[in-house]
Amino acid sequence: MANKLDRLLVQAHKFRGWLGLPEAECFNDYLSDYRTECLDKLLHESDTSRIHRLQGCISVLDNLLQLRGEVDTYIKGVSTGQMRKIEPPKENSHAVGY
């Protein structure tokens, strides 16, 4: 089973194309603004449980916002031969229970 990033990278060119659409750029701006709001709240928060929640929220948002760079790195790596292309998994029609 491929990891979550590998499953996305199989569709890297399509995903990167989607990221260039105005709707996706608007969504990324929203995520970035939301991250800024969470960071501002974190800087002023004193409740330990809220601090942990905000830290988790920022971590998730950072992962989402970094996807563009990871996809770009993958595409560049494959095109230069520094990385192997990730192929979609082949279906196993002989497996028990399938």
C-alpha positions as CSV (number, residue, x, y, z in Angstrom):
1,M,0.0,0.0,0.0
2,A,1.5,3.4,-1.0
3,N,1.7,6.1,1.6
4,K,-0.6,9.1,1.4
5,L,1.9,11.3,-0.4
6,D,2.7,8.6,-3.0
7,R,-1.0,8.3,-3.8
8,L,-1.1,12.0,-4.5
9,L,2.2,12.0,-6.5
10,V,0.8,9.4,-8.9
11,Q,-1.4,12.3,-10.1
12,A,1.3,15.0,-9.6
13,H,0.9,16.7,-12.9
14,K,-2.9,16.8,-12.6
15,F,-2.7,18.0,-9.0
16,R,-0.2,20.7,-9.9
17,G,-2.4,21.8,-12.7
18,W,-5.3,22.0,-10.3
19,L,-3.2,24.1,-7.9
20,G,-2.8,26.7,-10.7
21,L,-6.5,27.2,-11.0
22,P,-7.9,30.4,-9.6
23,E,-10.2,28.4,-7.2
24,A,-7.2,26.5,-5.8
25,E,-5.2,29.7,-5.4
26,C,-8.1,31.2,-3.5
27,F,-8.3,28.1,-1.3
28,N,-4.5,28.3,-0.6
29,D,-4.9,32.0,0.3
30,Y,-7.7,31.0,2.7
31,L,-5.6,28.3,4.3
32,S,-2.7,30.8,4.7
33,D,-5.0,33.4,6.2
34,Y,-6.4,30.8,8.6
35,R,-2.9,29.8,9.6
36,T,-2.1,33.4,10.4
37,E,-5.2,33.7,12.5
38,C,-4.4,30.5,14.4
39,L,-0.8,31.7,15.0
40,D,-2.1,35.0,16.3
41,K,-4.5,33.2,18.7
42,L,-1.6,30.9,19.8
43,L,0.6,33.8,20.6
44,H,-2.1,35.2,23.0
45,E,-3.4,32.0,24.4
46,S,-2.7,30.8,28.0
47,D,-5.0,27.7,28.3
48,T,-2.8,24.7,27.8
49,S,-5.4,22.6,26.0
50,R,-6.2,25.4,23.5
51,I,-2.4,25.9,22.9
52,H,-2.1,22.2,22.0
53,R,-5.2,22.4,19.7
54,L,-3.8,25.5,17.9
55,Q,-0.4,23.9,17.5
56,G,-2.0,20.9,15.9
57,C,-4.1,23.1,13.7
58,I,-1.0,25.0,12.5
59,S,0.8,21.7,11.9
60,V,-2.0,20.4,9.6
61,L,-2.2,23.7,7.8
62,D,1.5,23.8,7.2
63,N,1.3,20.3,5.7
64,L,-1.4,21.3,3.3
65,L,0.4,24.5,2.4
66,Q,3.6,22.6,1.7
67,L,2.0,20.2,-0.7
68,R,2.7,22.5,-3.7
69,G,6.4,22.5,-3.0
70,E,6.5,18.7,-2.5
71,V,4.7,18.1,-5.7
72,D,7.1,20.5,-7.5
73,T,10.1,18.8,-6.0
74,Y,8.8,15.4,-7.2
75,I,8.0,16.6,-10.7
76,K,11.5,18.1,-11.0
77,G,13.2,15.1,-9.5
78,V,11.4,12.7,-11.9
79,S,12.2,14.9,-14.9
80,T,15.9,15.1,-14.0
81,G,16.2,11.4,-13.2
82,Q,17.0,12.0,-9.5
83,M,13.7,10.4,-8.4
84,R,11.8,7.4,-9.6
85,K,8.3,7.8,-11.0
86,I,5.6,6.5,-8.7
87,E,3.3,4.2,-10.6
88,P,-0.3,3.5,-9.6
89,P,-0.7,0.2,-7.8
90,K,-1.7,-2.7,-9.9
91,E,-4.9,-4.5,-9.0
92,N,-4.5,-8.1,-7.8
93,S,-7.4,-10.1,-9.2
94,H,-6.0,-13.3,-7.7
95,A,-6.1,-12.2,-4.1
96,V,-8.4,-14.0,-1.7
97,G,-11.5,-11.9,-0.8
98,Y,-11.4,-9.6,-3.8
